Amino acid sequence: MKQLWLGSQEEYLANIAKFVDQNSLLIEDHNYATWLQSSQSGYTSLADLSDAQTKIWNCIIASNKVHYCPPKDWNDDNLHTVNDRYILEPLIIYGSNFTSTTGLEYVNSSHCTIPKIKPRVSKQQQLWIAGCSFSQAIGVSETENYGYLIGKYLNLPVTNIARHGSDICWSADQILRSDIVAEDIVVWGITHWDRLTYAFEGKLEFINPRINTDRANKLNFSQYKLENIHRKSENNLHKQLSSILQVENFCKKVGATLKCYNMFPKNNAITRFLSNKSYNISRHYFLDFETLPEKLLDVGTDNSHPGPLTHQMYAKEILKTLQI
């Protein structure tokens, strides 16, 4: 049986191959063509061949069995760059449709900047809380935040999918990929539209152009770009508003109740948009919650975000509009 071992150029790959078949051959440019025509097993890597993607694919197709053996130092976090793992794994995945393949469990088919989704906590009706730090409830305990209080009043379990610093698009992605079903209730605390999510070096960064100048500079944002996003970025506003419509359509299709709340004063574009009946979002109730620390009823343990009394006020106001 003709077998092929694929990994990096390190010596470990030769040791694995020769342990199984001592006649296994290192496949390089000078013996590549003859190896394809032979019945001999072999091992190789992208570094051992020129035009490596084409040649490794031909090696895969010519083999009866392929073994994927990545080294220990192929870190999942580097999948945002073009590297050996980034190039080799798709060849192995596609090749597994045509030849027997081992080692597929080592393939990371996710992407490092795509956030994971929290599971639903009940097979029955439940509540979902989405939004930014106000909804995640930075500065208060799990039993003091408005999502917990609403769930307790309605006697519904709660999954909180909010994330501090996140933008509207990030929250929309969480809602759209969550296991939300008919009769569920989604309470979405809408953040300011000028925030944005930015992928940089394999990680997601949340940028608030009004206050995150230093962080943005580290991400190679120019001051011009920051000012453009803050003052007049039609592109960013378009993406954020479109995300709201996508969530509205999704909840309508699955039969879930969606309620949006404008959590920030002077978020005028959001207020205007949510009140436009032509977008079929008349089910949304919206109001401007005061968010400045000096205007809150109280502040949390970080002396910045809403405290327990303010969350009680949020819960009371939201419950008035749910009409459950």
C-alpha positions, 0 to 999 in steps of 0.5 A: 500500500502506497502511503504518504505522510505530510507535515513540516520539514522537521525530522519528526516526519521522517521518523514517523514514516520510517517507523511504519515503513522503513522504505519510505522516501523523502519526496523532493523535486529530483525524485518527485516524478518517479515517485508518483509512478512508483508504489513506494511510500513517502513523506514530504512538506511544502518546504521540500518541493517547488510549486509545492501546492500542485506537487503535494496535491498530485502526491495525495491523489497518487497515494492509497493512504495519507497521514497528516502529521503536523508538528507541535509548534503549528499554533492555531493562533497563526491561521490569519496569515498565509503559512504552511498550515494555512496552505497544506490543510485545505489540500488534505481536507479536499484530498480526503474525499478521494483517498483514505486520510488520517490526522484530520482531527488535527485540522482546525476548521474554525477561524481564529477571529470568529467568536464562539457562540454560547449555547441555549440553556433550555429546551423550552422558551428562554431569554437572550440578552445581546449588546455591549458592556451595559448588557454584559453588565460590567461592574455588577454581579450576575444576579444584579444585571438587567438581563437576570432581573428580566429573566427572573420576573418572567421565570425564563432562563437567560443566555447573555451573549453581550460583549463589552466594547463590541459594535452592532455588527458583532452583536448581530453575528452572535444573535444570528448564529445562536440557537434562537427558536420560536417563542424565545425573547431577544432583548438587544441593547443597541450600542453607538453606531460608530463603533466597529470591530477590527481584525488584527493579527489574529484577534478581534479588536473593538474600536470606539473612535471617540475614545480609543485613539491610542488603541487605534494607532497601534492597529495602524489606523490613521487619524484621518480614518478615525475622524472619518469613522466618527464624523461621516462614515456612511460605510460603517453606519450602513453596515451597522444598520443593515445588521439590525435588519438582518436580525429583525428578519431572522427573528421574524422567520423563526418566530422569536420576539425581538426588542431593541433598546437604544442604550446611548443618548445622542445615538440619533441615527439609531433612534431615527432608524428604529422608528422607520416603519417601512423597515418592518421593525415596528415591533421594536420599542426604543428609548434613550437610556442615560449612560453618563456616569454622573447621570446614572442612578448609581455606578458599578464596581468599576465606577464607570458602568451602571450599578445595581439600581440602574440595572433595576431601572433598565429591567423595569423600563424594558418589562413595560415594553415586552407586553408578555 
